Amino acid sequence: MTVEVMPARPEHIGPIVKSMGANDLASAAAAGIEPNAAVRILLSASSYCRVAAVSGYPIAMWGVVGPLCADRGEVWLVATDAMRRLPFTMTRIALAELRAMLETKTALTAALVDCDARAIRFMRFVGFAGHSLIESDGRVLPRGVLRRN
């Protein structure tokens, strides 16, 4: 099975939202935003945004929020169950994409809305140094920083 990475476009949003994983749906709900609108906001706010597709069908979308000329950016990922069934392939893609993002940024930050143990392990595996962020409602959220070497 071949995974193709390409620039994300608005027409990718519908298929991604239809197949979003439970954690991503919960993240949108926690933010009080309908999933389709949440992904649309992320896409439009991103200076870099890609989608992974299998046989033309999107299985993941990610990007960097913030101005192109800024040295820091906030990374995000919308995952589907189909993406999670390809852990080795998607990890190789993630590492390559993070290297590409760090060509224009000196540091990337990432935050997880829910304490998802698998996502925390993945953040650490790809190089994010973690710390916690305490939200106004008292929740402790994992947050990480990845710096260019």
TIDOPA-651576 format. One line per 3 residues: their letters; for each residue x, y, z of N, C-alpha, C, O, CB. Coordinates in steps of 0.02 Angstrom, whole numbers, padded with zeros to 5 digits. Atoms other than C-alpha are relative to their C-alpha. Glycine has a CB too. Example, Ala and Ser with C-alpha at 12.3 -4.5 7.8 and 13.67 -1.06 7.14 Angstrom:
2
as	00045 -00059 00000 00615 -00225 00390 00045 00060 00000 00097 00059 00033 -00050 00001 00062  -00042 -00059 -00003 00684 -00053 00357 -00039 00055 00037 -00014 00110 00045 00020 00023 -00071 .
***
This chain:
149
mtv	00042 -00059 00000 00000 00000 00000 00045 00062 00000 00088 00069 00043 -00048 00000 00061  -00041 -00060 00006 00075 00166 -00054 -00038 00060 00030 -00097 00070 00017 00017 00013 -00074  00028 -00061 -00029 00046 00325 00045 00032 00059 -00037 00093 00065 -00041 00014 00004 00077 .
evm	-00023 -00059 00036 00058 00486 -00056 -00010 00061 00044 -00063 00070 00074 -00038 00008 -00068  00004 -00063 -00038 00095 00653 00030 -00005 00056 -00050 00033 00060 -00098 00062 00009 00048  00011 -00056 00046 00031 00810 -00055 -00024 00060 00038 -00046 00054 00096 -00051 -00020 -00055 .
par	00028 -00059 -00034 -00018 00989 -00014 -00074 -00010 00014 -00111 -00036 -00027 00011 00063 -00043  00070 00007 -00020 -00183 00992 00079 -00042 00054 -00035 -00020 00110 -00045 -00008 00005 00077  00047 -00046 00033 -00332 01072 -00007 -00068 -00005 00036 -00081 -00055 00070 -00008 -00017 -00076 .
peh	00065 00002 -00034 -00507 01116 00056 -00042 -00063 -00015 -00079 -00086 00028 -00040 00061 -00019  00040 00060 00017 -00582 00966 -00036 00022 -00062 00039 -00012 -00113 00037 00005 -00014 -00074  -00022 00057 -00043 -00481 00850 00080 -00036 00000 00067 -00037 -00051 00102 00076 00003 00010 .
igp	00029 -00006 -00067 -00575 00913 00233 -00057 -00050 00012 -00059 -00083 00063 -00026 00071 00011  00058 00045 -00008 -00737 00814 00206 00020 -00072 00015 -00003 -00101 00064 -00043 00002 -00061  -00020 00069 -00013 -00654 00642 00191 00038 -00009 00066 00030 -00060 00100 00042 -00026 -00056 .
ivk	-00037 00004 -00064 -00539 00678 00339 -00049 00002 00059 -00043 -00039 00104 00052 00058 00006  00047 -00007 -00055 -00682 00734 00451 -00044 -00063 00007 -00059 -00084 00063 -00044 00062 -00010  00042 00061 -00002 -00788 00581 00404 00036 -00058 00033 00004 -00103 00061 -00021 -00020 -00070 .
smg	-00039 00056 -00027 -00646 00467 00461 00041 00018 00061 00085 -00021 00081 00045 -00027 -00054  -00040 -00021 -00057 -00577 00564 00609 -00005 -00051 00057 -00057 -00081 00069 -00023 00069 00025  -00001 00044 -00058 -00524 00461 00758 -00037 00032 00059 -00050 00092 00060 00072 -00016 00019 .
and	00038 -00022 -00059 -00614 00474 00925 00036 00057 00037 00003 00104 00060 -00011 -00058 00048  -00036 -00053 -00036 -00475 00580 01005 -00004 00067 -00036 -00011 00119 -00004 00073 -00020 00009  00005 -00063 00037 -00481 00708 00865 -00070 00029 00004 -00078 00090 00009 00019 -00012 -00074 .
las	00069 -00024 -00009 -00671 00718 00876 -00010 00030 00069 -00043 00081 00077 -00050 -00057 -00012  00005 -00025 -00068 -00656 00741 01064 00036 00067 00007 00013 00111 00044 00029 -00051 00050  -00038 -00064 -00002 -00527 00880 01038 -00042 00056 -00028 -00045 00111 00001 00065 -00006 -00038 .
aaa	00043 -00052 00029 -00645 00976 00925 -00058 00016 00046 -00075 00074 00056 -00027 -00023 -00069  00056 -00011 -00046 -00789 00951 01047 00022 00040 00061 -00014 00084 00084 -00030 -00068 00021  -00026 -00036 -00059 -00681 01011 01193 00011 00073 -00016 00004 00116 00028 00065 -00032 00024 .
agi	-00011 -00069 00021 -00641 01168 01094 -00066 00034 -00017 -00068 00095 -00029 00047 00003 -00061  00066 -00028 00015 -00827 01192 01062 -00009 00016 -00074 -00049 00060 -00092 -00010 00062 00040  00002 -00013 00072 -00802 01186 00873 -00022 -00063 -00036 00002 -00118 -00020 00068 00026 -00026 .
epn	00021 00055 00043 -00888 01074 00746 00062 -00025 -00038 00100 00016 -00062 -00058 00021 -00049  -00062 00027 00030 -00753 00956 00672 00016 00028 -00069 00074 00043 -00083 -00006 -00074 -00005  -00013 -00027 00067 -00773 01018 00493 00028 00071 00004 00075 00088 -00031 -00064 00000 -00043 .
aav	-00023 -00069 -00009 -00751 01199 00550 00070 00000 00031 00112 00041 00012 -00049 00039 00044  -00066 00002 -00032 -00602 01152 00660 00055 -00015 -00050 00107 00018 -00050 00000 -00053 00056  -00051 00018 00050 -00508 01070 00517 00007 00056 -00051 00063 00072 -00073 -00019 -00066 -00036 .
ril	-00002 -00057 00047 -00553 01214 00400 00041 00058 00029 00080 00089 -00006 -00072 00024 -00018  -00037 -00054 -00033 -00484 01340 00527 00075 -00018 00001 00117 00025 -00013 -00026 00010 00073  -00070 00020 -00002 -00323 01240 00547 00032 00006 -00069 00088 00031 -00076 00007 -00072 00025 .
lsa	-00027 -00004 00069 -00299 01227 00358 00011 00072 -00020 00064 00089 -00047 -00049 -00034 -00049  -00007 -00070 00022 -00329 01412 00329 00052 00039 00040 00080 00088 00015 -00067 00035 00005  -00049 -00035 -00042 -00215 01465 00474 00071 -00026 -00009 00118 00001 00021 -00020 -00006 00072 .
ssy	-00066 00033 00006 -00070 01355 00418 00042 00028 -00057 00017 00039 -00112 -00009 -00074 -00009  -00047 -00021 00052 00083 01414 00324 00027 -00061 -00037 00056 -00054 -00091 00058 00041 00031  -00023 00064 00029 00124 01231 00286 -00054 -00051 00018 -00070 -00059 00077 00072 -00022 00027 .
crv	00053 00049 -00014 -00009 01097 00269 00002 -00056 -00052 00004 -00043 -00112 -00070 00035 00000  -00004 00058 00044 -00003 00921 00197 -00054 -00050 00018 -00083 -00048 00072 00070 -00032 00005  00047 00054 -00010 -00115 00771 00178 00034 -00064 -00024 00071 -00064 -00073 -00068 00012 -00038 .
aav	-00023 00066 00022 -00072 00586 00167 -00061 -00036 -00028 -00115 -00034 00002 00034 -00041 00059  00056 00034 00032 -00181 00485 00049 00021 -00070 -00023 00078 -00082 -00043 -00025 00041 -00060  -00009 00068 00026 -00198 00301 00003 -00052 -00008 -00055 -00112 00001 -00044 -00009 -00055 00057 .
sgy	00044 00006 00058 -00271 00270 -00169 -00043 00062 -00010 -00101 00058 -00029 -00045 -00062 00007  00035 -00063 00009 -00319 00453 -00174 -00045 00021 00058 -00071 00077 00057 -00040 -00003 -00061  00044 -00016 -00056 -00417 00446 -00010 00042 00026 00060 00086 -00010 00083 -00041 -00062 00021 .
pia	-00039 -00029 -00056 -00350 00561 00130 -00008 -00041 00064 -00064 -00059 00084 -00022 00072 00013  00001 00036 -00064 -00302 00470 00290 00028 00041 00058 00022 00021 00116 00039 -00065 -00007  -00027 -00044 -00052 -00215 00611 00385 00013 00069 -00030 00027 00076 -00089 00065 -00029 00031 .
mwg	-00016 -00068 00020 -00191 00799 00377 00038 00032 00057 00022 00021 00115 -00065 00041 -00018  -00041 -00033 -00051 -00061 00903 00469 00026 00066 -00028 00023 00078 -00088 00058 -00045 00023  -00027 -00064 00022 00017 01074 00464 00033 00038 00057 00039 00013 00113 -00054 00042 -00030 .
vvg	-00032 -00046 -00047 00103 01219 00551 -00041 00064 -00001 -00047 00097 -00053 00075 00013 -00018  00038 -00063 -00006 -00003 01364 00614 00049 00056 00015 00094 00048 00056 -00055 -00006 00055  -00041 -00060 -00012 00077 01534 00607 00027 00027 -00065 00027 -00006 -00116 00058 -00017 00047 .
plc	-00026 -00032 00060 00154 01655 00485 00061 -00037 -00028 00101 -00065 00010 00019 00073 00014  -00056 00032 00033 00278 01587 00359 00067 00027 00024 00115 -00011 00030 -00005 00008 -00076  -00064 -00030 -00018 00413 01709 00415 00016 -00006 00075 00071 00013 00096 00000 00073 -00019 .
adr	-00013 00008 -00072 00397 01670 00603 00049 -00057 00011 00049 -00106 -00026 -00066 -00013 00038  -00046 00055 -00012 00535 01563 00680 -00030 -00056 00041 00002 -00108 00049 00061 00025 00035  00034 00053 -00037 00412 01462 00785 -00067 -00015 -00033 -00097 00027 -00066 -00010 00020 00074 .
gev	00065 00019 00027 00258 01367 00735 -00032 -00053 00045 00003 -00090 00080 00006 -00026 -00071  00038 00050 -00038 00122 01261 00816 -00022 -00054 -00049 -00059 -00040 -00097 -00062 00032 00036  00018 00054 00046 00104 01091 00732 -00065 -00032 00023 -00082 -00031 00082 00056 -00053 -00004 .
wlv	00063 00034 -00014 -00060 00996 00722 -00006 -00060 -00046 00025 -00064 -00099 -00060 00049 -00008  00013 00061 00038 -00120 00829 00658 -00072 -00021 00010 -00097 -00022 00066 00048 -00058 00021  00066 00031 -00004 -00292 00761 00617 00009 -00070 -00028 00025 -00080 -00086 -00055 00042 -00042 .
atd	-00013 00070 00017 -00281 00572 00615 -00065 -00038 -00010 -00117 -00022 00018 00042 -00033 00055  00056 00046 00011 -00397 00436 00553 00021 -00069 00023 00081 -00082 00034 -00023 00000 -00074  -00017 00069 -00018 -00407 00254 00601 00043 -00033 -00054 00086 -00073 -00039 -00064 -00041 00012 .
amr	-00040 00027 00055 -00336 00212 00428 00073 00019 00009 00118 -00021 -00005 -00026 00024 -00068  -00069 -00022 -00012 -00180 00314 00471 00031 -00042 00056 00089 -00061 00052 00003 00075 00018  -00027 00037 -00058 -00160 00223 00637 00015 -00073 -00017 00052 -00106 00019 -00050 00002 00058 .
rlp	-00015 00069 00021 -00159 00056 00544 00065 -00005 -00039 00085 -00059 -00060 -00057 -00028 -00041  -00063 -00001 00037 00003 00110 00457 00054 00034 00043 00083 00084 00021 -00008 00038 -00068  -00045 -00037 -00046 00115 00155 00606 00071 00010 -00026 00098 00065 -00017 00003 -00038 00065 .
ftm	-00069 -00008 00022 00285 00124 00527 00005 00048 -00059 00049 00092 -00060 00030 -00068 -00020  00001 -00046 00058 00245 00211 00363 -00013 00071 00023 00022 00117 00001 -00054 -00022 -00052  00018 -00068 -00022 00165 00360 00450 00054 00030 00045 00063 00091 00045 -00067 -00001 00036 .
tri	-00055 -00026 -00040 00310 00375 00573 00056 00025 -00045 00084 00078 -00032 00027 -00054 00049  -00051 -00023 00048 00434 00385 00428 -00021 00066 -00032 00019 00112 -00040 00013 -00053 -00055  00026 -00061 00031 00323 00516 00346 00003 00058 00050 00023 00114 00033 -00073 -00010 -00025 .
ala	00000 -00053 -00052 00306 00614 00510 00070 00027 00010 00080 00088 00015 -00028 -00027 00066  -00069 -00023 -00010 00495 00620 00535 00023 00043 -00058 00055 00095 -00047 00047 -00060 00009  -00019 -00039 00060 00522 00682 00356 -00036 00067 00000 -00006 00118 -00016 -00015 -00040 -00064 .
elr	00038 -00062 -00001 00384 00811 00373 00024 00048 00054 00027 00108 00042 -00075 -00015 00010  -00026 -00044 -00053 00451 00877 00539 00066 00030 -00021 00079 00089 -00007 00008 -00040 00065  -00063 -00028 00027 00623 00897 00457 -00015 00056 -00049 00018 00108 -00047 00043 -00055 -00035 .
aml	00018 -00052 00049 00541 00995 00316 -00026 00063 00036 -00010 00119 00016 -00054 -00027 -00049  00027 -00058 -00037 00447 01106 00440 00057 00039 00034 00055 00100 00037 -00051 -00024 00052  -00056 -00032 -00036 00609 01140 00535 00049 00035 -00047 00095 00068 -00024 00037 -00051 00042 .
etk	-00041 -00038 00047 00690 01205 00375 -00017 00074 00003 00026 00116 -00012 -00008 -00026 -00071  00020 -00070 -00003 00592 01366 00399 -00016 00024 00071 -00029 00083 00082 -00061 00011 -00043  00014 -00017 -00070 00564 01362 00588 00058 -00021 00044 00091 -00072 00030 -00067 -00033 00025 .
tal	-00052 00022 -00047 00688 01357 00732 -00029 -00045 00054 00007 -00083 00086 00035 00061 00031  00032 00042 -00051 00561 01275 00848 -00073 -00011 -00019 -00107 00032 -00047 00005 00034 00070  00070 00019 00010 00396 01185 00835 -00029 -00018 00068 00005 -00050 00108 -00007 -00059 -00051 .
taa	00033 00021 -00062 00273 01166 00977 -00061 -00041 -00019 -00089 -00035 -00073 -00020 00062 00043  00060 00042 00010 00132 01041 00994 -00034 -00009 00067 -00001 -00015 00119 00019 -00069 -00032  00039 00012 -00061 -00006 01020 01120 -00054 -00051 -00015 -00081 -00053 -00070 -00032 00067 00027 .
lvd	00053 00049 00007 -00128 00879 01147 -00059 00023 00043 -00050 00040 00102 00024 -00071 00021  00058 -00023 -00038 -00304 00925 01199 -00018 -00051 00054 -00033 -00032 00110 -00060 00011 -00047  00015 00052 -00049 -00335 00759 01285 00063 -00039 00015 00107 -00045 -00028 -00056 -00047 -00025 .
cda	-00059 00039 -00019 -00208 00654 01378 -00005 -00069 -00031 -00028 -00117 00000 00006 -00005 00078  00000 00061 00039 -00191 00519 01246 00069 -00031 00005 00117 -00005 -00023 -00021 00013 -00075  -00065 00030 -00012 -00050 00402 01300 00037 -00017 -00065 00098 -00007 -00068 -00009 -00063 00042 .
rai	-00032 00017 00064 -00016 00343 01121 00029 00062 -00033 00084 00061 -00059 -00050 -00035 -00047  -00023 -00062 00030 -00002 00522 01058 00059 00029 00038 00106 00056 00007 -00057 00051 -00003  -00056 -00024 -00040 00113 00570 01202 00063 -00039 -00017 00116 -00010 -00026 -00016 -00005 00076 .
rfm	-00058 00042 00018 00228 00422 01163 00026 00019 -00069 00087 00023 -00079 -00018 -00075 00002  -00021 -00018 00068 00229 00470 00979 00036 00067 -00001 00088 00074 -00033 -00062 00002 -00046  -00034 -00066 -00004 00272 00653 01018 00071 -00008 00025 00117 00022 -00002 -00039 00048 00046 .
rfv	-00068 00011 -00028 00419 00595 01123 00044 -00038 -00049 00103 -00021 -00056 -00004 -00038 00067  -00039 00041 00047 00474 00467 00994 00029 00042 -00058 00086 00032 -00078 -00044 -00055 -00028  -00024 -00041 00056 00486 00597 00854 00041 00059 00022 00063 00099 -00020 -00060 00024 -00041 .
gfa	-00048 -00050 -00024 00587 00714 00965 -00025 00058 00040 00014 00101 00058 00034 00026 -00057  00026 -00055 -00040 00471 00830 01059 00020 -00010 00073 00009 -00063 00101 -00076 00006 -00007  -00016 00001 -00071 00535 00871 01233 -00062 00027 00035 -00085 00083 00022 00065 00044 00017 .
ghs	00065 -00017 -00028 00381 00876 01341 00002 00036 00066 00050 00032 00105 -00039 -00060 00008  00016 -00029 -00065 00314 00976 01483 -00076 00009 00002 -00110 -00001 -00049 00037 00069 00011  00073 -00006 -00007 00139 01008 01549 -00022 00072 -00003 00016 00118 00013 -00023 -00032 00065 .
lie	00031 -00066 00004 00026 01155 01520 -00065 -00004 00039 -00105 -00050 00026 -00012 00023 -00075  00061 00001 -00039 -00112 01194 01645 -00050 00049 -00031 -00037 00109 -00035 00014 00017 00075  00053 -00040 00031 -00271 01256 01563 -00040 00037 00054 -00036 00019 00113 -00047 -00044 -00043 .
sdg	00040 -00040 -00048 -00388 01383 01644 -00052 -00042 00037 -00073 -00024 00092 -00034 00057 -00037  00049 00042 -00034 -00510 01243 01685 00032 -00052 00046 -00003 -00096 00073 -00044 -00035 -00051  -00035 00044 -00046 -00377 01151 01785 00028 -00063 -00031 00064 -00101 00003 -00045 -00019 00054 .
rvl	-00027 00059 00033 -00337 01015 01657 00075 00009 -00012 00098 00063 -00028 -00037 -00014 -00067  -00071 00000 00015 -00153 00970 01637 00008 -00033 -00068 -00009 -00092 -00076 00043 -00036 00056  -00006 00025 00068 -00112 00949 01453 00073 -00010 -00017 00115 00031 00000 -00032 00047 -00050 .
prg	-00069 00010 00022 00046 00874 01379 00016 00049 -00056 -00025 00061 -00100 00011 -00072 -00023  -00022 -00047 00050 00143 00999 01274 00073 -00015 -00014 00110 -00035 00031 -00010 00075 00024  -00068 00015 00017 00306 00978 01182 00031 00052 -00046 -00005 00089 -00079 00005 -00067 -00032 .
vlr	-00038 -00045 00043 00441 01077 01092 00051 -00042 -00037 00085 -00084 -00008 00033 00057 00041  -00050 00031 00041 00549 01017 00949 00041 00057 -00030 00013 00102 -00061 -00031 -00047 -00057  -00044 -00053 00024 00701 01125 00905 00044 -00024 -00057 00063 -00083 -00060 00042 00028 00057 .
rn	-00047 00015 00054 00809 01133 00750 00069 -00008 00030 00089 00032 00073 -00001 00055 -00055  -00069 00009 -00025 00984 01066 00783 00048 00044 -00037 00108 00043 -00023 00022 -00073 -00007 .
***
